[in-house]
């Protein structure tokens, strides 16, 4: 009988109901939130590739007695290596890939291998639109500072405006690891809502005549240009913002694997097997940081509020510069492609295509919008490097 009682005391049910109020209520709420996120990922298909493992990691870390993740091992921005031999769980080991900045960089390697920078090379002006769409990052940073967040946390919140989940995770793991779960969930939630968030502002800031503009077909881009591009970008970015070299370097390495044509096996591995494995590890690890103590706070509401503001201002920044470029070129540029400057690839470019085609069924903006879209990936990585240089 004593053995049975001892077993029951070690069960999660016993630990849940003996934890006292409000701790048990917080645990139940977090498990419920994890199930809601799983529903959104599976049924509503909101960024399921990462939201599903994030939600499941969130579920695992909040199950009483599971002991899979221990925030104490990573407090103060350092890894308590001596504690690993005593109490580390499975997710503690997986989380090292986030803490050490490994997973986001490997994700960028895969993204680079799947990205065609041809539209950006063919129309270099679209780089400006990608840069303008990063305005949301700095607006959100200032806003987060005004409502009381520290520099590091404000910078991490601002990166949500880049609509680039791995970059947000990379910056947050360095500058505000205690907020990693909240910021990652906000980033991927808003990325999934791009088709709902952007169109109202696209219609608000552009006229029907502007939305109907048909752009000229892009020029063909040679193989040589596509090979030189990632090398030049890596050198220039690393010299300009060395702290962004790990993200941009991996992005461009992946692209060089794709465009060189001599390492097809490596390119396919980066796009498929490696990308999929790292996505699983990254999602579970990030989700595990969303413990009840860190997630159920007023700060979380502030993060979600400033995150949506970052997204909106990023969209508006790209659109407004698009309008200016339309004016300067006397109607040769459709300002709708400016909204694709947020780096939700290729979703934001598809939204530009859909909105433009509703006004003019013969309009095909997708390839034009891909230029600012991939430029936004580079822009958000550079913005991340700036924040890391200033606050890390």
Secondary structure as a PSIPRED ss2 file (coil, helix, strand):
# PSIPRED VFORMAT (PSIPRED V4.0)

   1 X C   1.000  0.000  0.000
   2 X H   0.000  1.000  0.000
   3 X H   0.000  1.000  0.000
   4 X H   0.000  1.000  0.000
   5 X H   0.000  1.000  0.000
   6 X H   0.000  1.000  0.000
   7 X H   0.000  1.000  0.000
   8 X H   0.000  1.000  0.000
   9 X H   0.000  1.000  0.000
  10 X C   1.000  0.000  0.000
  11 X C   1.000  0.000  0.000
  12 X H   0.000  1.000  0.000
  13 X H   0.000  1.000  0.000
  14 X H   0.000  1.000  0.000
  15 X H   0.000  1.000  0.000
  16 X H   0.000  1.000  0.000
  17 X H   0.000  1.000  0.000
  18 X C   1.000  0.000  0.000
  19 X C   1.000  0.000  0.000
  20 X C   1.000  0.000  0.000
  21 X C   1.000  0.000  0.000
  22 X C   1.000  0.000  0.000
  23 X H   0.000  1.000  0.000
  24 X H   0.000  1.000  0.000
  25 X H   0.000  1.000  0.000
  26 X H   0.000  1.000  0.000
  27 X H   0.000  1.000  0.000
  28 X H   0.000  1.000  0.000
  29 X H   0.000  1.000  0.000
  30 X H   0.000  1.000  0.000
  31 X H   0.000  1.000  0.000
  32 X H   0.000  1.000  0.000
  33 X H   0.000  1.000  0.000
  34 X H   0.000  1.000  0.000
  35 X H   0.000  1.000  0.000
  36 X H   0.000  1.000  0.000
  37 X H   0.000  1.000  0.000
  38 X H   0.000  1.000  0.000
  39 X H   0.000  1.000  0.000
  40 X H   0.000  1.000  0.000
  41 X H   0.000  1.000  0.000
  42 X H   0.000  1.000  0.000
  43 X C   1.000  0.000  0.000
  44 X C   1.000  0.000  0.000
  45 X C   1.000  0.000  0.000
  46 X C   1.000  0.000  0.000
  47 X C   1.000  0.000  0.000
  48 X H   0.000  1.000  0.000
  49 X H   0.000  1.000  0.000
  50 X H   0.000  1.000  0.000
  51 X H   0.000  1.000  0.000
  52 X H   0.000  1.000  0.000
  53 X H   0.000  1.000  0.000
  54 X H   0.000  1.000  0.000
  55 X H   0.000  1.000  0.000
  56 X H   0.000  1.000  0.000
  57 X H   0.000  1.000  0.000
  58 X H   0.000  1.000  0.000
  59 X H   0.000  1.000  0.000
  60 X H   0.000  1.000  0.000
  61 X H   0.000  1.000  0.000
  62 X C   1.000  0.000  0.000
  63 X C   1.000  0.000  0.000
  64 X C   1.000  0.000  0.000
  65 X C   1.000  0.000  0.000
  66 X C   1.000  0.000  0.000
  67 X C   1.000  0.000  0.000
  68 X C   1.000  0.000  0.000
  69 X C   1.000  0.000  0.000
  70 X C   1.000  0.000  0.000
  71 X H   0.000  1.000  0.000
  72 X H   0.000  1.000  0.000
  73 X H   0.000  1.000  0.000
  74 X H   0.000  1.000  0.000
  75 X H   0.000  1.000  0.000
  76 X H   0.000  1.000  0.000
  77 X H   0.000  1.000  0.000
  78 X C   1.000  0.000  0.000
  79 X C   1.000  0.000  0.000
  80 X C   1.000  0.000  0.000
  81 X H   0.000  1.000  0.000
  82 X H   0.000  1.000  0.000
  83 X H   0.000  1.000  0.000
  84 X H   0.000  1.000  0.000
  85 X H   0.000  1.000  0.000
  86 X H   0.000  1.000  0.000
  87 X H   0.000  1.000  0.000
  88 X C   1.000  0.000  0.000
  89 X C   1.000  0.000  0.000
  90 X H   0.000  1.000  0.000
  91 X H   0.000  1.000  0.000
  92 X H   0.000  1.000  0.000
  93 X H   0.000  1.000  0.000
  94 X H   0.000  1.000  0.000
  95 X H   0.000  1.000  0.000
  96 X H   0.000  1.000  0.000
  97 X H   0.000  1.000  0.000
  98 X H   0.000  1.000  0.000
  99 X H   0.000  1.000  0.000
 100 X C   1.000  0.000  0.000
 101 X C   1.000  0.000  0.000
 102 X H   0.000  1.000  0.000
 103 X H   0.000  1.000  0.000
 104 X H   0.000  1.000  0.000
 105 X H   0.000  1.000  0.000
 106 X H   0.000  1.000  0.000
 107 X H   0.000  1.000  0.000
 108 X H   0.000  1.000  0.000
 109 X H   0.000  1.000  0.000
 110 X H   0.000  1.000  0.000
 111 X H   0.000  1.000  0.000
 112 X H   0.000  1.000  0.000
 113 X H   0.000  1.000  0.000
 114 X H   0.000  1.000  0.000
 115 X C   1.000  0.000  0.000
 116 X C   1.000  0.000  0.000
 117 X C   1.000  0.000  0.000
 118 X H   0.000  1.000  0.000
 119 X H   0.000  1.000  0.000
 120 X H   0.000  1.000  0.000
 121 X H   0.000  1.000  0.000
 122 X H   0.000  1.000  0.000
 123 X C   1.000  0.000  0.000
 124 X C   1.000  0.000  0.000
 125 X C   1.000  0.000  0.000
 126 X H   0.000  1.000  0.000
 127 X H   0.000  1.000  0.000
 128 X H   0.000  1.000  0.000
 129 X H   0.000  1.000  0.000
 130 X H   0.000  1.000  0.000
 131 X H   0.000  1.000  0.000
 132 X H   0.000  1.000  0.000
 133 X C   1.000  0.000  0.000
 134 X C   1.000  0.000  0.000
 135 X H   0.000  1.000  0.000
 136 X H   0.000  1.000  0.000
 137 X H   0.000  1.000  0.000
 138 X H   0.000  1.000  0.000
 139 X H   0.000  1.000  0.000
 140 X H   0.000  1.000  0.000
 141 X H   0.000  1.000  0.000
 142 X H   0.000  1.000  0.000
 143 X H   0.000  1.000  0.000
 144 X H   0.000  1.000  0.000
 145 X H   0.000  1.000  0.000
 146 X H   0.000  1.000  0.000
 147 X C   1.000  0.000  0.000
 148 X C   1.000  0.000  0.000
 149 X C   1.000  0.000  0.000
 150 X C   1.000  0.000  0.000
 151 X H   0.000  1.000  0.000
 152 X H   0.000  1.000  0.000
 153 X H   0.000  1.000  0.000
 154 X H   0.000  1.000  0.000
 155 X H   0.000  1.000  0.000
 156 X H   0.000  1.000  0.000
 157 X H   0.000  1.000  0.000
 158 X H   0.000  1.000  0.000
 159 X H   0.000  1.000  0.000
 160 X H   0.000  1.000  0.000
 161 X H   0.000  1.000  0.000
 162 X H   0.000  1.000  0.000
 163 X C   1.000  0.000  0.000
 164 X C   1.000  0.000  0.000
 165 X H   0.000  1.000  0.000
 166 X H   0.000  1.000  0.000
 167 X H   0.000  1.000  0.000
 168 X H   0.000  1.000  0.000
 169 X H   0.000  1.000  0.000
 170 X H   0.000  1.000  0.000
 171 X H   0.000  1.000  0.000
 172 X H   0.000  1.000  0.000
 173 X H   0.000  1.000  0.000
 174 X H   0.000  1.000  0.000
 175 X H   0.000  1.000  0.000
 176 X C   1.000  0.000  0.000
 177 X H   0.000  1.000  0.000
 178 X H   0.000  1.000  0.000
 179 X H   0.000  1.000  0.000
 180 X H   0.000  1.000  0.000
 181 X H   0.000  1.000  0.000
 182 X H   0.000  1.000  0.000
 183 X H   0.000  1.000  0.000
 184 X H   0.000  1.000  0.000
 185 X H   0.000  1.000  0.000
 186 X H   0.000  1.000  0.000
 187 X H   0.000  1.000  0.000
 188 X H   0.000  1.000  0.000
 189 X H   0.000  1.000  0.000
 190 X H   0.000  1.000  0.000
 191 X H   0.000  1.000  0.000
 192 X H   0.000  1.000  0.000
 193 X C   1.000  0.000  0.000
 194 X H   0.000  1.000  0.000
 195 X H   0.000  1.000  0.000
 196 X H   0.000  1.000  0.000
 197 X H   0.000  1.000  0.000
 198 X H   0.000  1.000  0.000
 199 X H   0.000  1.000  0.000
 200 X H   0.000  1.000  0.000
 201 X H   0.000  1.000  0.000
 202 X H   0.000  1.000  0.000
 203 X H   0.000  1.000  0.000
 204 X H   0.000  1.000  0.000
 205 X H   0.000  1.000  0.000
 206 X C   1.000  0.000  0.000
 207 X C   1.000  0.000  0.000
 208 X H   0.000  1.000  0.000
 209 X H   0.000  1.000  0.000
 210 X H   0.000  1.000  0.000
 211 X H   0.000  1.000  0.000
 212 X C   1.000  0.000  0.000
 213 X C   1.000  0.000  0.000
 214 X C   1.000  0.000  0.000
 215 X C   1.000  0.000  0.000
 216 X C   1.000  0.000  0.000
 217 X C   1.000  0.000  0.000
 218 X C   1.000  0.000  0.000
 219 X C   1.000  0.000  0.000
 220 X C   1.000  0.000  0.000
 221 X C   1.000  0.000  0.000
 222 X C   1.000  0.000  0.000
 223 X H   0.000  1.000  0.000
 224 X H   0.000  1.000  0.000
 225 X H   0.000  1.000  0.000
 226 X H   0.000  1.000  0.000
 227 X H   0.000  1.000  0.000
 228 X H   0.000  1.000  0.000
 229 X H   0.000  1.000  0.000
 230 X H   0.000  1.000  0.000
 231 X H   0.000  1.000  0.000
 232 X H   0.000  1.000  0.000
 233 X H   0.000  1.000  0.000
 234 X H   0.000  1.000  0.000
 235 X H   0.000  1.000  0.000
 236 X H   0.000  1.000  0.000
 237 X H   0.000  1.000  0.000
 238 X H   0.000  1.000  0.000
 239 X H   0.000  1.000  0.000
 240 X H   0.000  1.000  0.000
 241 X C   1.000  0.000  0.000
 242 X H   0.000  1.000  0.000
 243 X H   0.000  1.000  0.000
 244 X H   0.000  1.000  0.000
 245 X H   0.000  1.000  0.000
 246 X H   0.000  1.000  0.000
 247 X H   0.000  1.000  0.000
 248 X H   0.000  1.000  0.000
 249 X H   0.000  1.000  0.000
 250 X H   0.000  1.000  0.000
 251 X H   0.000  1.000  0.000
 252 X H   0.000  1.000  0.000
 253 X H   0.000  1.000  0.000
 254 X H   0.000  1.000  0.000
 255 X H   0.000  1.000  0.000
 256 X H   0.000  1.000  0.000
 257 X H   0.000  1.000  0.000
 258 X H   0.000  1.000  0.000
 259 X H   0.000  1.000  0.000
 260 X H   0.000  1.000  0.000
 261 X C   1.000  0.000  0.000
 262 X C   1.000  0.000  0.000
 263 X C   1.000  0.000  0.000
 264 X H   0.000  1.000  0.000
 265 X H   0.000  1.000  0.000
 266 X H   0.000  1.000  0.000
 267 X H   0.000  1.000  0.000
 268 X H   0.000  1.000  0.000
 269 X H   0.000  1.000  0.000
 270 X H   0.000  1.000  0.000
 271 X H   0.000  1.000  0.000
 272 X C   1.000  0.000  0.000
 273 X H   0.000  1.000  0.000
 274 X H   0.000  1.000  0.000
 275 X H   0.000  1.000  0.000
 276 X H   0.000  1.000  0.000
 277 X H   0.000  1.000  0.000
 278 X H   0.000  1.000  0.000
 279 X H   0.000  1.000  0.000
 280 X H   0.000  1.000  0.000
 281 X H   0.000  1.000  0.000
 282 X H   0.000  1.000  0.000
 283 X H   0.000  1.000  0.000
 284 X H   0.000  1.000  0.000
 285 X H   0.000  1.000  0.000
 286 X H   0.000  1.000  0.000
 287 X H   0.000  1.000  0.000
 288 X H   0.000  1.000  0.000
 289 X C   1.000  0.000  0.000
 290 X C   1.000  0.000  0.000
 291 X C   1.000  0.000  0.000
 292 X H   0.000  1.000  0.000
 293 X H   0.000  1.000  0.000
 294 X H   0.000  1.000  0.000
 295 X H   0.000  1.000  0.000
 296 X C   1.000  0.000  0.000
 297 X C   1.000  0.000  0.000
 298 X H   0.000  1.000  0.000
 299 X H   0.000  1.000  0.000
 300 X H   0.000  1.000  0.000
 301 X H   0.000  1.000  0.000
 302 X H   0.000  1.000  0.000
 303 X H   0.000  1.000  0.000
 304 X H   0.000  1.000  0.000
 305 X H   0.000  1.000  0.000
 306 X H   0.000  1.000  0.000
 307 X H   0.000  1.000  0.000
 308 X H   0.000  1.000  0.000
 309 X H   0.000  1.000  0.000
 310 X H   0.000  1.000  0.000
 311 X H   0.000  1.000  0.000
 312 X H   0.000  1.000  0.000
 313 X H   0.000  1.000  0.000
 314 X H   0.000  1.000  0.000
 315 X H   0.000  1.000  0.000
 316 X H   0.000  1.000  0.000
 317 X H   0.000  1.000  0.000
 318 X H   0.000  1.000  0.000
 319 X H   0.000  1.000  0.000
 320 X H   0.000  1.000  0.000
 321 X H   0.000  1.000  0.000
 322 X H   0.000  1.000  0.000
 323 X H   0.000  1.000  0.000
 324 X H   0.000  1.000  0.000
 325 X H   0.000  1.000  0.000
 326 X H   0.000  1.000  0.000
 327 X H   0.000  1.000  0.000
 328 X H   0.000  1.000  0.000
 329 X C   1.000  0.000  0.000
 330 X C   1.000  0.000  0.000
 331 X C   1.000  0.000  0.000
 332 X C   1.000  0.000  0.000
 333 X C   1.000  0.000  0.000
 334 X C   1.000  0.000  0.000
 335 X H   0.000  1.000  0.000
 336 X H   0.000  1.000  0.000
 337 X H   0.000  1.000  0.000
 338 X H   0.000  1.000  0.000
 339 X H   0.000  1.000  0.000
 340 X H   0.000  1.000  0.000
 341 X H   0.000  1.000  0.000
 342 X C   1.000  0.000  0.000
 343 X C   1.000  0.000  0.000
 344 X C   1.000  0.000  0.000
 345 X C   1.000  0.000  0.000
 346 X C   1.000  0.000  0.000
 347 X H   0.000  1.000  0.000
 348 X H   0.000  1.000  0.000
 349 X H   0.000  1.000  0.000
 350 X H   0.000  1.000  0.000
 351 X H   0.000  1.000  0.000
 352 X H   0.000  1.000  0.000
 353 X H   0.000  1.000  0.000
 354 X H   0.000  1.000  0.000
 355 X H   0.000  1.000  0.000
 356 X H   0.000  1.000  0.000
 357 X H   0.000  1.000  0.000
 358 X H   0.000  1.000  0.000
 359 X H   0.000  1.000  0.000
 360 X C   1.000  0.000  0.000
 361 X C   1.000  0.000  0.000
 362 X C   1.000  0.000  0.000
 363 X C   1.000  0.000  0.000
 364 X C   1.000  0.000  0.000
 365 X C   1.000  0.000  0.000
 366 X H   0.000  1.000  0.000
 367 X H   0.000  1.000  0.000
 368 X H   0.000  1.000  0.000
 369 X H   0.000  1.000  0.000
 370 X H   0.000  1.000  0.000
 371 X H   0.000  1.000  0.000
 372 X H   0.000  1.000  0.000
 373 X H   0.000  1.000  0.000
 374 X H   0.000  1.000  0.000
 375 X H   0.000  1.000  0.000
 376 X H   0.000  1.000  0.000
 377 X H   0.000  1.000  0.000
 378 X H   0.000  1.000  0.000
 379 X H   0.000  1.000  0.000
 380 X H   0.000  1.000  0.000
 381 X H   0.000  1.000  0.000
 382 X H   0.000  1.000  0.000
 383 X H   0.000  1.000  0.000
 384 X H   0.000  1.000  0.000
 385 X H   0.000  1.000  0.000
 386 X H   0.000  1.000  0.000
 387 X H   0.000  1.000  0.000
 388 X H   0.000  1.000  0.000
 389 X H   0.000  1.000  0.000
 390 X H   0.000  1.000  0.000
 391 X H   0.000  1.000  0.000
 392 X C   1.000  0.000  0.000
